[in-house]
């Protein structure tokens, strides 16, 4: 390990034969210091390898200007969009994001929460794992009054804001659309019913069936991890069902595409034999043939809204507890996978 001495503002001041106060002001971009002097100080700082002592500054301000983010999976187009929206707002307001991935593991989610708390993040944005039951690991943030916002996969928690879409309504519209195309044997591919998003989507699906007097069938509910592989596995089960289902509503696009591809390889025509609707409007929905009907889930906007609400609270311009739930708009996007073709 190198024992090289850290360069300080005193070293810069001594080298330039100016006051320490002038160096400090220049590094803070204080307009009192001329542009010429600022450039001279900045150039020397780079040359000598000076690093701003954020730690000392943080002790004075009680701020780290960092926001913690915990997401289930990084390799998700939806989550990537959410993070891009968060970063857009955070960067413009002088904040950095510390992003951690739970990998759908409750234990890792707990460990990430402890790490971010110990790093003294100013606020926390969280989308929960499939299986999170207890929220006790977030209690230290609540006790310290560190603002906490749940997005997408949320849970009821006092003194916390939740940001999501109306999953019930989106699922109801998707299922109703399939019924309008003459489909009545509709399978639903979903995930564990511990998370709000999948509970609400299942309930919306059920209600759409009930409103059209179509009996609900338990064997038409296939629970998995919603990966493309899970979609392919579901396809094998669907192919064995008698009579063959005539539609599938899937709780995300990746799983829908995996199921579609596998069924097509088995000789099933889409949408003639089985119509499909997915969820999220991932780019894969416009690559698969036929293109996938889906629910547009505004990930970028969700990230922006989450970061904006958190930062506004940190800046004292809003009360994060004044609105417990923020509902964003979603929409059904019709494509060839679900629309009945004319003979």
Secondary structure, 3 states (H helix, E strand, C coil): CCCCCCCCHHHHHHHHCCCHHHHHHHHCCCCCCCHHHHHHHHHHHHHHCCCCCHHHHHHHHCCCCEEEEEECCCCCHHHHHHHHHHHHHHHHCCCEEEEEECCCCHHHHHHHHHHHHHCCCCEEEECCCCCCCCCHHHHHHHHCCCEEEEECCCCCCCCCEEEEECHHHHHHHHHHHHHHCCCCCEEEEECCCCCHHHHHHHHHHHHHHHHCCCCCCHHHEEECCCCHHHHHHHHHHHHHCCCCCCEEEECCHHHHHHHHHHHHHCCCCCCCCCEEECCECCHHHHCCCCCCEEEECCHHHHHHHHHHHHHHHHCCCCCCCCCCEEEECCEEECCCCCCCCCC
